[in-house]
Amino acid sequence: MAEFLSMGGHGFFIWTSYAIVFAVLTYVFVAPIHRRRRLIRDLSRQQPEDR
């Protein structure tokens, strides 16, 4: 297992790259969802209360 994680001495760079890609992909998928929810909330607050 240790040999797999070290990947011939390049493990730090490989696993760091995987972590960065995972973080970026997570942001790419989560940010629009969060932005949409915030936009809907803000628009609903701007609507007049007596419909």
MDAnalysis code that builds the backbone (N, CA, C; Angstrom):
import MDAnalysis as mda
import numpy as np

u = mda.Universe.empty(153, n_residues=51, atom_resindex=np.repeat(np.arange(51), 3), trajectory=True)
u.add_TopologyAttr("name", ["N", "CA", "C"] * 51)
u.add_TopologyAttr("resid", np.arange(1, 52))
u.add_TopologyAttr("resname", ["MET", "ALA", "GLU", "PHE", "LEU", "SER", "MET", "GLY", "GLY", "HIS", "GLY", "PHE", "PHE", "ILE", "TRP", "THR", "SER", "TYR", "ALA", "ILE", "VAL", "PHE", "ALA", "VAL", "LEU", "THR", "TYR", "VAL", "PHE", "VAL", "ALA", "PRO", "ILE", "HIS", "ARG", "ARG", "ARG", "ARG", "LEU", "ILE", "ARG", "ASP", "LEU", "SER", "ARG", "GLN", "GLN", "PRO", "GLU", "ASP", "ARG"])
u.atoms.positions = np.array([
    [0.823, -1.188, 0.000],
    [0.000, 0.000, 0.000],
    [0.871, 1.258, 0.000],
    [1.939, 1.233, 0.776],
    [2.827, 2.395, 0.835],
    [3.470, 2.648, -0.523],
    [3.822, 1.576, -1.233],
    [4.414, 1.727, -2.567],
    [3.404, 2.358, -3.534],
    [2.144, 1.954, -3.414],
    [1.098, 2.533, -4.263],
    [0.951, 4.024, -3.987],
    [0.941, 4.403, -2.719],
    [0.782, 5.816, -2.365],
    [2.002, 6.654, -2.740],
    [3.197, 6.063, -2.671],
    [4.394, 6.829, -3.022],
    [4.576, 6.933, -4.529],
    [4.043, 5.990, -5.282],
    [4.079, 5.977, -6.754],
    [5.469, 6.276, -7.293],
    [6.411, 5.527, -6.793],
    [7.776, 5.649, -7.299],
    [8.436, 6.974, -6.966],
    [8.063, 7.579, -5.868],
    [8.667, 8.838, -5.456],
    [7.925, 10.069, -5.960],
    [6.907, 9.867, -6.770],
    [6.150, 10.994, -7.318],
    [4.776, 11.132, -6.680],
    [4.514, 10.388, -5.645],
    [3.200, 10.352, -5.017],
    [2.708, 11.703, -4.525],
    [3.592, 12.485, -3.939],
    [3.171, 13.788, -3.417],
    [2.590, 14.652, -4.530],
    [3.273, 14.706, -5.652],
    [2.818, 15.543, -6.764],
    [1.548, 14.981, -7.395],
    [1.473, 13.674, -7.510],
    [0.296, 13.039, -8.120],
    [-0.930, 13.244, -7.244],
    [-0.805, 12.956, -5.938],
    [-1.956, 13.079, -5.052],
    [-2.352, 14.541, -4.845],
    [-1.383, 15.445, -4.877],
    [-1.707, 16.867, -4.803],
    [-2.483, 17.294, -6.043],
    [-2.079, 16.798, -7.192],
    [-2.793, 17.114, -8.434],
    [-4.221, 16.585, -8.387],
    [-4.392, 15.365, -7.908],
    [-5.739, 14.812, -7.766],
    [-6.587, 15.654, -6.816],
    [-6.001, 16.089, -5.720],
    [-6.743, 16.896, -4.747],
    [-7.159, 18.235, -5.349],
    [-6.265, 18.862, -6.098],
    [-6.588, 20.151, -6.723],
    [-7.697, 19.978, -7.753],
    [-7.598, 18.938, -8.585],
    [-8.633, 18.686, -9.592],
    [-9.968, 18.407, -8.918],
    [-9.966, 17.624, -7.853],
    [-11.198, 17.329, -7.124],
    [-11.799, 18.606, -6.546],
    [-10.974, 19.478, -5.993],
    [-11.471, 20.737, -5.420],
    [-12.059, 21.638, -6.504],
    [-11.393, 21.733, -7.630],
    [-11.890, 22.580, -8.720],
    [-13.201, 22.030, -9.272],
    [-13.275, 20.723, -9.496],
    [-14.510, 20.124, -9.998],
    [-15.656, 20.285, -9.012],
    [-15.371, 20.152, -7.734],
    [-16.396, 20.360, -6.721],
    [-16.904, 21.796, -6.780],
    [-15.998, 22.749, -6.907],
    [-16.404, 24.148, -7.010],
    [-17.236, 24.387, -8.264],
    [-16.819, 23.797, -9.376],
    [-17.523, 23.994, -10.646],
    [-18.958, 23.472, -10.563],
    [-19.177, 22.407, -9.817],
    [-20.521, 21.852, -9.698],
    [-21.350, 22.513, -8.600],
    [-20.719, 22.959, -7.526],
    [-21.449, 23.491, -6.376],
    [-21.730, 24.991, -6.506],
    [-20.823, 25.748, -7.061],
    [-20.981, 27.201, -7.139],
    [-22.242, 27.627, -7.892],
    [-22.556, 27.056, -9.059],
    [-23.783, 27.479, -9.744],
    [-25.054, 27.142, -8.961],
    [-25.046, 26.039, -8.253],
    [-26.208, 25.672, -7.440],
    [-26.399, 26.695, -6.339],
    [-25.318, 27.050, -5.679],
    [-25.386, 28.048, -4.605],
    [-25.818, 29.409, -5.160],
    [-25.250, 29.790, -6.308],
    [-25.582, 31.071, -6.925],
    [-27.059, 31.115, -7.313],
    [-27.587, 30.011, -7.843],
    [-28.999, 29.950, -8.241],
    [-29.914, 30.093, -7.034],
    [-29.593, 29.400, -5.947],
    [-30.406, 29.501, -4.727],
    [-30.405, 30.922, -4.177],
    [-29.229, 31.561, -4.199],
    [-29.136, 32.933, -3.699],
    [-29.933, 33.891, -4.589],
    [-29.868, 33.684, -5.902],
    [-30.614, 34.523, -6.830],
    [-32.119, 34.369, -6.623],
    [-32.581, 33.151, -6.469],
    [-34.011, 32.913, -6.228],
    [-34.443, 33.559, -4.916],
    [-33.625, 33.438, -3.879],
    [-33.940, 34.054, -2.586],
    [-34.001, 35.568, -2.705],
    [-33.033, 36.152, -3.401],
    [-33.021, 37.610, -3.561],
    [-34.205, 38.094, -4.388],
    [-34.547, 37.374, -5.443],
    [-35.687, 37.769, -6.263],
    [-37.005, 37.639, -5.505],
    [-37.111, 36.614, -4.674],
    [-38.342, 36.455, -3.899],
    [-38.490, 37.568, -2.853],
    [-37.382, 38.078, -2.365],
    [-37.445, 39.195, -1.407],
    [-37.858, 40.495, -2.094],
    [-37.579, 40.629, -3.368],
    [-37.924, 41.841, -4.106],
    [-39.391, 41.852, -4.539],
    [-40.032, 40.717, -4.554],
    [-41.434, 40.627, -4.955],
    [-42.303, 41.331, -3.925],
    [-43.359, 42.018, -4.361],
    [-44.291, 42.608, -3.394],
    [-45.006, 41.496, -2.614],
    [-45.292, 41.760, -1.380],
    [-45.905, 40.752, -0.511],
    [-47.370, 40.483, -0.844],
    [-48.105, 41.464, -1.362],
    [-49.526, 41.280, -1.617],
    [-49.767, 40.866, -3.073],
    [-49.759, 39.593, -3.292],
    [-49.991, 39.087, -4.658],
    [-51.401, 38.669, -4.828],
])
